[in-house]
Protein backbone atom coordinates (compact mmCIF):
# COMPACT_ATOMS: atom_id res chain seq x y z
CA UNK A 1 0.00 0.00 0.00
CA UNK A 2 1.43 3.37 -1.03
CA UNK A 3 1.98 5.89 1.75
CA UNK A 4 0.77 9.47 1.17
CA UNK A 5 3.46 12.05 0.47
CA UNK A 6 4.88 13.56 3.66
CA UNK A 7 3.56 17.04 2.82
CA UNK A 8 0.01 15.62 2.56
CA UNK A 9 0.05 14.26 6.13
CA UNK A 10 -1.56 16.65 8.61
CA UNK A 11 0.91 17.43 11.38
CA UNK A 12 -0.01 17.85 15.02
CA UNK A 13 1.13 20.41 17.53
CA UNK A 14 1.68 19.41 21.16
CA UNK A 15 -0.68 21.31 23.42
CA UNK A 16 1.47 20.70 26.50
CA UNK A 17 -1.69 19.95 28.52
CA UNK A 18 -0.75 17.01 30.72
CA UNK A 19 -2.24 13.77 29.38
CA UNK A 20 -4.11 15.38 26.50
CA UNK A 21 -1.33 14.81 24.00
CA UNK A 22 -1.35 11.11 24.91
CA UNK A 23 -4.97 10.27 24.12
CA UNK A 24 -5.06 12.77 21.23
CA UNK A 25 -2.02 10.92 19.85
CA UNK A 26 0.19 13.96 19.49
CA UNK A 27 -1.90 17.05 20.23
CA UNK A 28 -4.09 19.31 18.08
CA UNK A 29 -3.93 19.32 14.25
CA UNK A 30 -1.53 22.10 13.30
CA UNK A 31 -2.99 25.14 11.58
CA UNK A 32 -6.58 24.08 12.28
CA UNK A 33 -9.36 25.39 14.53
CA UNK A 34 -10.59 23.28 17.45
CA UNK A 35 -13.87 23.92 19.27
CA UNK A 36 -13.81 23.22 23.01
CA UNK A 37 -17.36 23.04 24.26
CA UNK A 38 -18.87 22.33 27.66
CA UNK A 39 -21.30 23.41 30.34
CA UNK A 40 -20.56 26.17 32.83
CA UNK A 41 -17.68 25.23 35.11
CA UNK A 42 -16.33 22.46 32.90
CA UNK A 43 -12.94 24.16 32.39
CA UNK A 44 -13.20 25.68 28.89
CA UNK A 45 -11.48 28.97 29.71
CA UNK A 46 -8.71 27.18 31.61
CA UNK A 47 -8.15 24.90 28.61
CA UNK A 48 -7.91 27.93 26.30
CA UNK A 49 -5.48 29.79 28.59
CA UNK A 50 -3.38 26.70 29.24
CA UNK A 51 -3.12 26.07 25.51
CA UNK A 52 -1.49 29.49 25.12
CA UNK A 53 0.65 29.18 28.25
CA UNK A 54 2.11 25.83 27.23
CA UNK A 55 2.77 27.27 23.79
CA UNK A 56 4.75 30.14 25.28
CA UNK A 57 6.86 27.62 27.21
CA UNK A 58 7.64 26.01 23.83
CA UNK A 59 8.53 29.28 22.13
CA UNK A 60 5.12 29.72 20.45
CA UNK A 61 3.54 33.05 21.40
CA UNK A 62 -0.21 33.49 21.64
CA UNK A 63 -3.18 35.83 21.29
CA UNK A 64 -6.27 35.59 23.49
CA UNK A 65 -9.49 37.00 22.05
CA UNK A 66 -11.97 37.61 24.86
CA UNK A 67 -15.62 37.95 23.88
CA UNK A 68 -16.93 37.63 27.42
CA UNK A 69 -14.57 38.27 30.35
CA UNK A 70 -12.31 41.30 30.47
CA UNK A 71 -8.53 40.77 30.37
CA UNK A 72 -8.33 42.16 33.92
CA UNK A 73 -10.69 39.44 35.20
CA UNK A 74 -8.87 36.71 33.26
CA UNK A 75 -5.50 37.76 34.67
CA UNK A 76 -6.94 37.61 38.18
CA UNK A 77 -8.63 34.24 37.70
CA UNK A 78 -5.59 32.58 36.17
CA UNK A 79 -3.33 33.96 38.89
CA UNK A 80 -5.24 31.67 41.25
CA UNK A 81 -3.78 28.73 39.32
CA UNK A 82 -0.27 30.16 39.59
CA UNK A 83 -0.14 31.69 36.09
CA UNK A 84 1.13 35.27 35.74
CA UNK A 85 -0.30 36.34 32.37
CA UNK A 86 0.76 39.95 32.86
CA UNK A 87 4.42 38.92 32.98
CA UNK A 88 4.11 37.22 29.58
CA UNK A 89 2.37 40.32 28.21
CA UNK A 90 5.30 42.47 29.33
CA UNK A 91 7.70 40.05 27.64
CA UNK A 92 5.78 40.37 24.36
CA UNK A 93 4.68 36.72 24.35
CA UNK A 94 0.95 37.14 25.09
CA UNK A 95 -1.49 39.66 23.66
CA UNK A 96 -5.17 40.29 24.42
CA UNK A 97 -7.84 41.32 21.94
CA UNK A 98 -10.61 42.58 24.20
CA UNK A 99 -14.03 42.26 22.56
CA UNK A 100 -15.85 41.82 25.87
CA UNK A 101 -18.81 44.17 26.41
CA UNK A 102 -17.73 47.03 28.66
CA UNK A 103 -21.38 47.75 29.38
CA UNK A 104 -23.54 44.73 30.15
CA UNK A 105 -26.56 46.66 28.84
CA UNK A 106 -24.94 46.92 25.41
CA UNK A 107 -27.65 47.17 22.75
CA UNK A 108 -27.98 44.36 20.24
CA UNK A 109 -26.82 44.80 16.65
CA UNK A 110 -29.79 45.43 14.40
CA UNK A 111 -27.95 45.79 11.11
CA UNK A 112 -25.03 43.99 9.48
CA UNK A 113 -22.34 43.08 12.02
CA UNK A 114 -19.11 44.81 11.02
CA UNK A 115 -16.19 42.39 11.23
CA UNK A 116 -13.42 44.51 9.71
CA UNK A 117 -12.43 46.40 12.91
CA UNK A 118 -12.14 43.11 14.80
CA UNK A 119 -10.06 41.51 12.04
CA UNK A 120 -7.75 44.54 11.96
CA UNK A 121 -7.14 44.34 15.73
CA UNK A 122 -6.80 40.58 15.49
CA UNK A 123 -4.14 40.66 12.77
CA UNK A 124 -2.27 43.44 14.54
CA UNK A 125 -2.12 41.43 17.79
CA UNK A 126 -0.86 38.32 15.98
CA UNK A 127 1.84 40.24 14.13
CA UNK A 128 2.89 42.19 17.21
CA UNK A 129 3.81 39.05 19.22
CA UNK A 130 4.45 36.78 16.21
CA UNK A 131 1.75 34.44 17.49
CA UNK A 132 1.40 30.84 16.42
CA UNK A 133 -1.46 30.04 18.77
CA UNK A 134 -4.83 31.77 19.25
CA UNK A 135 -7.59 31.23 21.80
CA UNK A 136 -11.11 32.69 21.50
CA UNK A 137 -13.39 32.65 24.54
CA UNK A 138 -16.34 32.35 24.20
CA UNK A 139 -18.11 32.30 20.84
CA UNK A 140 -21.51 32.11 22.50
CA UNK A 141 -21.13 35.70 23.72
CA UNK A 142 -21.46 36.94 20.14
CA UNK A 143 -25.05 35.65 20.02
CA UNK A 144 -26.04 37.87 22.96
CA UNK A 145 -25.70 41.05 20.89
CA UNK A 146 -25.95 39.66 17.34
CA UNK A 147 -29.24 37.72 17.47
CA UNK A 148 -29.32 36.97 13.74
CA UNK A 149 -28.08 33.36 13.49
CA UNK A 150 -27.21 33.77 9.82
CA UNK A 151 -25.02 36.77 10.58
CA UNK A 152 -23.22 34.97 13.39
CA UNK A 153 -22.57 31.93 11.22
CA UNK A 154 -21.10 34.18 8.55
CA UNK A 155 -18.90 35.96 11.11
CA UNK A 156 -17.62 32.67 12.55
CA UNK A 157 -16.85 31.25 9.12
CA UNK A 158 -14.84 34.38 8.21
CA UNK A 159 -12.84 34.15 11.45
CA UNK A 160 -12.15 30.45 10.94
CA UNK A 161 -11.11 31.01 7.33
CA UNK A 162 -8.76 33.84 8.37
CA UNK A 163 -7.08 31.56 10.93
CA UNK A 164 -6.59 28.80 8.35
CA UNK A 165 -5.07 31.22 5.84
CA UNK A 166 -2.63 32.47 8.48
CA UNK A 167 -1.85 28.82 9.46
CA UNK A 168 -2.66 29.58 13.09
CA UNK A 169 -3.55 26.75 15.46
CA UNK A 170 -6.61 27.99 17.33
CA UNK A 171 -8.86 26.94 20.22
CA UNK A 172 -12.40 28.32 20.24
CA UNK A 173 -14.66 27.80 23.25
CA UNK A 174 -18.43 27.57 23.33
CA UNK A 175 -21.18 26.88 25.87
CA UNK A 176 -23.53 23.93 25.83
CA UNK A 177 -26.70 23.49 27.89
CA UNK A 178 -26.17 19.90 29.13
CA UNK A 179 -23.28 17.49 29.58
CA UNK A 180 -24.97 14.97 27.30
CA UNK A 181 -27.05 16.36 24.46
CA UNK A 182 -26.54 19.03 21.82
CA UNK A 183 -22.87 19.75 21.13
CA UNK A 184 -23.24 23.53 21.45
CA UNK A 185 -25.85 25.99 22.64
CA UNK A 186 -26.76 27.36 19.21
CA UNK A 187 -25.99 24.31 17.11
CA UNK A 188 -23.73 26.01 14.56
CA UNK A 189 -20.43 26.54 16.42
CA UNK A 190 -19.25 22.97 15.77
CA UNK A 191 -19.68 23.38 12.01
CA UNK A 192 -17.16 26.20 11.69
CA UNK A 193 -14.39 24.27 13.47
CA UNK A 194 -12.26 21.44 12.12
CA UNK A 195 -12.18 19.60 15.43
CA UNK A 196 -14.54 19.28 18.40
CA UNK A 197 -13.53 18.57 22.01
CA UNK A 198 -16.13 18.15 24.76
CA UNK A 199 -15.50 18.91 28.43
CA UNK A 200 -17.93 17.57 31.02
CA UNK A 201 -18.43 18.19 34.72
CA UNK A 202 -21.31 15.81 35.26
CA UNK A 203 -23.08 14.96 38.50
CA UNK A 204 -23.41 11.20 39.01
CA UNK A 205 -24.64 9.68 42.29
CA UNK A 206 -24.19 13.06 44.01
CA UNK A 207 -20.53 13.20 42.96
CA UNK A 208 -18.96 15.55 40.39
CA UNK A 209 -16.66 14.06 37.79
CA UNK A 210 -14.76 15.86 35.03
CA UNK A 211 -14.15 14.12 31.70
CA UNK A 212 -12.84 15.11 28.27
CA UNK A 213 -13.72 13.58 24.91
CA UNK A 214 -12.53 14.19 21.36
CA UNK A 215 -15.70 14.09 19.30
CA UNK A 216 -14.09 14.97 15.98
CA UNK A 217 -10.54 15.29 14.70
CA UNK A 218 -10.72 15.99 10.99
CA UNK A 219 -8.06 14.13 9.00
CA UNK A 220 -6.11 12.64 11.94
CA UNK A 221 -6.46 9.77 14.40
CA UNK A 222 -7.16 9.91 18.13
CA UNK A 223 -8.29 7.67 20.97
CA UNK A 224 -12.04 7.38 21.48
CA UNK A 225 -14.11 7.66 24.64
CA UNK A 226 -14.21 9.87 27.72
CA UNK A 227 -11.08 10.35 29.81
CA UNK A 228 -11.14 11.74 33.37
CA UNK A 229 -9.31 14.93 34.21
CA UNK A 230 -8.78 17.26 37.12
CA UNK A 231 -7.66 20.86 37.59
CA UNK A 232 -4.59 21.34 39.78
CA UNK A 233 -2.88 24.59 40.89
CA UNK A 234 0.40 25.26 39.02
CA UNK A 235 -0.52 22.53 36.51
CA UNK A 236 -4.00 23.43 35.28
CA UNK A 237 -5.88 20.67 33.47
CA UNK A 238 -4.38 17.21 33.97
CA UNK A 239 -5.94 14.48 31.82
CA UNK A 240 -5.59 10.88 32.97
CA UNK A 241 -5.48 8.69 29.86
CA UNK A 242 -5.63 4.90 30.03
CA UNK A 243 -2.34 3.40 28.89
CA UNK A 244 -2.07 0.00 27.20
CA UNK A 245 1.70 -0.37 27.52
CA UNK A 246 1.21 -2.51 30.63
CA UNK A 247 0.05 -5.38 28.42
CA UNK A 248 3.39 -5.33 26.61
CA UNK A 249 5.60 -5.14 29.68
CA UNK A 250 7.69 -8.23 30.47
CA UNK A 251 7.25 -9.61 33.97
CA UNK A 252 10.28 -10.05 36.20
CA UNK A 253 11.36 -13.46 37.53
CA UNK A 254 13.42 -11.95 40.34
CA UNK A 255 12.16 -12.99 43.75
CA UNK A 256 11.91 -10.49 46.59
CA UNK A 257 10.85 -10.95 50.19
CA UNK A 258 7.36 -10.18 51.43
CA UNK A 259 8.95 -9.26 54.75
CA UNK A 260 7.84 -12.56 56.31
CA UNK A 261 9.93 -15.70 55.77
CA UNK A 262 7.01 -18.08 56.37
CA UNK A 263 4.87 -16.28 53.80
CA UNK A 264 7.79 -16.32 51.36
CA UNK A 265 7.90 -20.10 51.72
CA UNK A 266 4.16 -20.33 51.00
CA UNK A 267 4.77 -18.38 47.77
CA UNK A 268 7.57 -20.57 46.47
CA UNK A 269 10.44 -18.46 47.75
CA UNK A 270 9.06 -14.92 47.75
CA UNK A 271 7.11 -12.52 45.55
CA UNK A 272 8.09 -11.49 42.06
CA UNK A 273 9.66 -8.06 41.65
CA UNK A 274 7.31 -5.59 39.93
CA UNK A 275 4.16 -7.50 40.85
CA UNK A 276 0.94 -6.10 42.27
CA UNK A 277 -0.26 -7.79 45.44
CA UNK A 278 -3.75 -7.55 46.89
CA UNK A 279 -4.20 -8.27 50.60
CA UNK A 280 -7.91 -8.58 51.38
CA UNK A 281 -9.57 -9.02 54.74
CA UNK A 282 -11.92 -7.65 57.36
CA UNK A 283 -10.93 -5.01 59.86
CA UNK A 284 -8.37 -6.27 62.37
CA UNK A 285 -7.22 -9.28 60.37
CA UNK A 286 -3.70 -7.92 59.86
CA UNK A 287 -3.71 -6.04 56.55
CA UNK A 288 -1.79 -3.01 57.84
CA UNK A 289 0.65 -5.37 59.57
CA UNK A 290 1.35 -7.12 56.26
CA UNK A 291 1.95 -3.72 54.63
CA UNK A 292 4.33 -2.87 57.47
CA UNK A 293 6.28 -6.11 57.08
CA UNK A 294 6.35 -5.56 53.31
CA UNK A 295 8.01 -2.18 53.89
CA UNK A 296 10.37 -3.60 56.52
CA UNK A 297 11.54 -6.28 54.10
CA UNK A 298 12.12 -3.71 51.37
CA UNK A 299 14.12 -1.35 53.57
CA UNK A 300 16.22 -4.26 54.83
CA UNK A 301 17.13 -5.05 51.21
CA UNK A 302 18.04 -1.43 50.47
CA UNK A 303 14.86 -0.58 48.56
CA UNK A 304 13.14 2.79 48.93
CA UNK A 305 9.53 2.43 50.07
CA UNK A 306 6.50 4.72 49.79
CA UNK A 307 3.41 4.26 51.96
CA UNK A 308 0.07 5.85 51.00
CA UNK A 309 -2.37 5.77 53.91
CA UNK A 310 -6.03 6.63 53.33
CA UNK A 311 -7.52 5.51 56.65
CA UNK A 312 -5.06 6.13 59.48
CA UNK A 313 -3.11 9.21 60.51
CA UNK A 314 0.65 9.41 60.49
CA UNK A 315 0.88 9.12 64.30
CA UNK A 316 -1.30 5.99 64.26
CA UNK A 317 0.88 4.38 61.61
CA UNK A 318 4.09 5.18 63.48
CA UNK A 319 2.64 3.84 66.73
CA UNK A 320 1.31 0.65 65.14
CA UNK A 321 4.61 -0.08 63.41
CA UNK A 322 6.62 0.53 66.58
CA UNK A 323 4.32 -1.87 68.42
CA UNK A 324 5.44 -4.57 65.96
CA UNK A 325 9.11 -3.66 66.33
CA UNK A 326 9.39 -1.57 63.13
CA UNK A 327 10.78 1.97 63.42
CA UNK A 328 9.19 3.98 60.61
CA UNK A 329 10.61 7.27 61.91
CA UNK A 330 14.18 6.00 61.62
CA UNK A 331 13.48 4.76 58.09
CA UNK A 332 12.18 8.20 57.13
CA UNK A 333 15.20 9.96 58.63
CA UNK A 334 17.45 7.73 56.54
CA UNK A 335 15.38 8.50 53.40
CA UNK A 336 14.42 4.84 53.03
CA UNK A 337 10.70 5.47 53.58
CA UNK A 338 8.18 8.19 52.88
CA UNK A 339 4.72 8.17 54.47
CA UNK A 340 1.95 10.13 52.75
CA UNK A 341 -1.42 10.36 54.49
CA UNK A 342 -4.54 11.62 52.69
CA UNK A 343 -8.14 11.47 53.82
CA UNK A 344 -10.21 10.29 50.83
CA UNK A 345 -12.84 13.01 51.22
CA UNK A 346 -10.46 15.93 50.67
CA UNK A 347 -10.62 15.66 46.87
CA UNK A 348 -11.73 13.53 43.92
CA UNK A 349 -10.10 10.36 42.62
CA UNK A 350 -8.41 12.11 39.72
CA UNK A 351 -6.72 14.58 42.06
CA UNK A 352 -5.69 11.71 44.34
CA UNK A 353 -4.08 10.02 41.35
CA UNK A 354 -2.16 13.17 40.39
CA UNK A 355 -0.92 13.57 43.97
CA UNK A 356 0.17 9.92 44.10
CA UNK A 357 1.92 10.13 40.73
CA UNK A 358 3.78 13.27 41.83
CA UNK A 359 4.99 11.59 45.02
CA UNK A 360 6.14 8.52 43.10
CA UNK A 361 8.04 10.58 40.52
CA UNK A 362 9.73 12.65 43.21
CA UNK A 363 10.67 9.84 45.64
CA UNK A 364 11.39 7.10 43.04
CA UNK A 365 10.50 4.10 45.26
CA UNK A 366 11.03 0.42 44.47
CA UNK A 367 8.10 -0.56 46.69
CA UNK A 368 4.70 1.03 47.30
CA UNK A 369 2.08 0.12 49.89
CA UNK A 370 -1.47 1.50 49.60
CA UNK A 371 -3.53 1.10 52.77
CA UNK A 372 -6.38 0.90 52.11
CA UNK A 373 -7.37 1.35 48.50
CA UNK A 374 -11.00 0.49 49.25
CA UNK A 375 -11.27 3.67 51.35
CA UNK A 376 -11.39 5.56 48.04
CA UNK A 377 -14.65 3.85 47.05
CA UNK A 378 -16.51 6.35 49.21
CA UNK A 379 -15.57 9.39 47.10
CA UNK A 380 -16.39 8.05 43.66
CA UNK A 381 -18.82 6.20 41.48
CA UNK A 382 -18.19 2.53 40.69
CA UNK A 383 -17.18 3.34 37.09
CA UNK A 384 -14.76 6.06 38.20
CA UNK A 385 -13.31 3.76 40.85
CA UNK A 386 -12.67 0.99 38.33
CA UNK A 387 -10.93 3.46 36.00
CA UNK A 388 -8.86 4.77 38.91
CA UNK A 389 -7.70 1.27 39.84
CA UNK A 390 -6.81 0.50 36.23
CA UNK A 391 -4.84 3.75 35.90
CA UNK A 392 -2.94 3.24 39.17
CA UNK A 393 -2.10 -0.37 38.30
CA UNK A 394 -0.95 0.64 34.82
CA UNK A 395 1.30 3.42 36.12
CA UNK A 396 2.90 1.13 38.70
CA UNK A 397 3.43 -1.66 36.17
CA UNK A 398 5.02 0.72 33.67
CA UNK A 399 7.52 1.83 36.32
CA UNK A 400 8.29 -1.74 37.43
CA UNK A 401 7.42 -1.00 41.06
CA UNK A 402 6.33 -3.74 43.45
CA UNK A 403 3.03 -2.65 45.00
CA UNK A 404 0.96 -4.03 47.88
CA UNK A 405 -2.66 -2.87 48.15
CA UNK A 406 -4.94 -3.64 51.06
CA UNK A 407 -8.72 -3.91 50.70
CA UNK A 408 -11.47 -4.22 53.30
CA UNK A 409 -14.16 -6.87 53.12
CA UNK A 410 -17.61 -5.82 54.40
CA UNK A 411 -18.10 -8.97 56.48
CA UNK A 412 -15.93 -10.05 59.42
CA UNK A 413 -15.77 -13.70 58.38
CA UNK A 414 -15.82 -13.65 54.57
CA UNK A 415 -17.48 -11.97 51.59
CA UNK A 416 -15.92 -10.15 48.64
CA UNK A 417 -15.52 -6.38 48.53
CA UNK A 418 -16.14 -4.17 45.52
CA UNK A 419 -12.45 -3.32 45.61
CA UNK A 420 -11.43 -6.97 45.68
CA UNK A 421 -13.64 -7.83 42.72
CA UNK A 422 -12.25 -4.95 40.63
CA UNK A 423 -8.59 -5.20 41.61
CA UNK A 424 -8.25 -8.98 41.48
CA UNK A 425 -8.10 -9.29 37.67
CA UNK A 426 -5.21 -6.81 37.50
CA UNK A 427 -3.18 -8.26 40.37
CA UNK A 428 -0.44 -10.87 40.24
CA UNK A 429 -0.93 -12.24 43.74
CA UNK A 430 -3.90 -12.31 46.12
CA UNK A 431 -3.60 -12.97 49.85
CA UNK A 432 -6.85 -13.49 51.78
CA UNK A 433 -7.06 -12.88 55.53
CA UNK A 434 -10.09 -14.33 57.33
CA UNK A 435 -11.46 -14.79 60.83
CA UNK A 436 -12.11 -18.44 61.76
CA UNK A 437 -14.26 -19.63 64.66
CA UNK A 438 -12.94 -22.82 66.31
CA UNK A 439 -14.81 -24.18 69.35
CA UNK A 440 -16.09 -20.74 70.27
CA UNK A 441 -12.68 -19.06 69.81
CA UNK A 442 -11.82 -16.51 67.12
CA UNK A 443 -8.64 -17.26 65.20
CA UNK A 444 -7.09 -15.83 62.05
CA UNK A 445 -6.49 -17.63 58.76
CA UNK A 446 -4.33 -16.78 55.74
CA UNK A 447 -4.53 -18.17 52.20
CA UNK A 448 -2.66 -17.40 48.99
CA UNK A 449 -5.53 -17.43 46.51
CA UNK A 450 -3.50 -16.90 43.34
CA UNK A 451 0.06 -16.24 42.26
CA UNK A 452 0.85 -15.75 38.60
CA UNK A 453 3.81 -17.66 37.26
CA UNK A 454 4.58 -19.68 40.37
CA UNK A 455 3.43 -22.60 42.45
CA UNK A 456 2.20 -21.69 45.90
CA UNK A 457 0.91 -23.32 49.06
CA UNK A 458 -2.83 -24.06 48.78
CA UNK A 459 -3.34 -24.45 52.54
CA UNK A 460 -5.26 -22.04 54.73
CA UNK A 461 -2.78 -21.37 57.50
CA UNK A 462 -3.48 -20.05 60.97
CA UNK A 463 -1.46 -17.01 61.98
CA UNK A 464 -0.79 -15.12 65.18
CA UNK A 465 0.07 -11.47 65.80
CA UNK A 466 2.37 -10.36 68.62
CA UNK A 467 4.86 -7.58 69.34
CA UNK A 468 7.25 -9.05 66.74
CA UNK A 469 4.74 -9.11 63.91
CA UNK A 470 2.95 -12.00 62.19
CA UNK A 471 3.73 -15.70 62.59
CA UNK A 472 2.19 -18.46 60.48
CA UNK A 473 1.13 -21.72 62.09
CA UNK A 474 -0.37 -25.00 60.93
CA UNK A 475 -3.03 -25.40 58.28
CA UNK A 476 -6.69 -25.74 59.25
CA UNK A 477 -7.30 -29.40 58.41
CA UNK A 478 -10.67 -30.01 59.97
CA UNK A 479 -12.56 -26.86 58.98
CA UNK A 480 -14.36 -26.09 55.73
CA UNK A 481 -16.08 -22.97 54.38
CA UNK A 482 -13.46 -20.48 55.68
CA UNK A 483 -13.17 -18.44 52.49
CA UNK A 484 -16.93 -18.40 51.98
CA UNK A 485 -17.42 -16.99 55.45
CA UNK A 486 -19.18 -20.09 56.80
CA UNK A 487 -16.50 -22.09 58.62
CA UNK A 488 -17.62 -25.42 60.08
CA UNK A 489 -15.84 -28.34 61.71
CA UNK A 490 -15.56 -31.64 59.82
CA UNK A 491 -15.59 -34.95 61.74
CA UNK A 492 -12.83 -37.51 61.15
CA UNK A 493 -14.93 -39.82 58.93
CA UNK A 494 -15.99 -36.95 56.69
CA UNK A 495 -12.41 -35.70 56.58
CA UNK A 496 -11.16 -39.12 55.41
CA UNK A 497 -13.86 -39.20 52.73
CA UNK A 498 -12.90 -35.74 51.44
CA UNK A 499 -9.19 -36.65 51.40
CA UNK A 500 -9.87 -39.82 49.43
CA UNK A 501 -12.05 -37.88 46.99
CA UNK A 502 -9.30 -35.32 46.53
CA UNK A 503 -6.70 -38.05 45.82
CA UNK A 504 -8.99 -39.66 43.22
CA UNK A 505 -9.50 -36.39 41.34
Secondary structure, DSSP 8 states (H G I E B T S, - for coil): -----GGGS--EE----BTHHHHTTSSEETT-EEEEEESTTSSHHHHHHHHHHHHHHTT--EEEEESSS-HHHHHHHHHTTT--HHHHHHTTSEEEEE-S-SSTT-----S----HHHHHHHHHHHHHHT-SEEEEE-THHHHHH---HHHHHHHHHHHHHHHHHTT-EEEEEEE-SSSSS-SSSSS-GGGSSSEEEEEEEEEETTEEEEEEEEEEETTS----SEEEEEEETTTEEEE-----GGGT------EE--S-HHHHHHTTSSEETT-EEEEEE-TTSSHHHHHHHHHHHHHHTT--EEEEESSS-HHHHHHHHHHTT--HHHHHHTTSEEEEE--GGGS-HHHHHHHHHHHHHHH--SEEEEETGGGGGGGS-HHHHHHHHHHHHHHHHHHT-EEEEEEE-SSSS----HHHHHHGGG-SEEEEEEEEEETTEEEEEEEEEEETTS------EEEEEETTEEEEEEE--SEE-TTTT--EE--HHHHHHHHHHHHH-
